[in-house]
Amino acid sequence: MTKSWEHYKEDWLLFTEAGFIAVNQADEDAALKLFKAAELLHPDNTLPKVGFGYLHLHKLELKRAVKVFEEILEKEPNNEMAKTFLGICLGLMPNMVERGEKILEQTKKSHDPMIKTLASTAIDFVEKFVKKAPGPAERSGP
């Protein structure tokens, strides 16, 4: 890292948080730049990588998001944020719903109230919308 970057090192969390905000505002270009800056400042911290996975999730690039979250969990098996996002991704994939729900049930037991809420909300969504029986217009036969 060059000396010109040293004074930004203490702001790496701000870059990361701003990246998550950019994702939520659908500003992919800004999100990528902010996460890359945060990653440069603290290459060993996985939070910017969670941000990259979160961006893939928002774009419904579920297989890419799953890959990112699984890589994070190989390095940090107890990373509840990555685990919850992995559960959400898998819960949205028709052939992986059960695995996703299992992961979400685990993270629902977190001590972090935000993780608990996210996992619970995701489980409810999967139950109501992903696993929902087809409506009358979607049924075939009499």
PyMOL commands that set and color helices and strands:
alter all, ss='L'
color gray80, all
select helices_A, chain A and resi 3-6+9-24+28-41+47-58+62-75+80-91+94-107+113-130
alter helices_A, ss='H'
color red, helices_A
deselect
rebuild
show_as cartoon
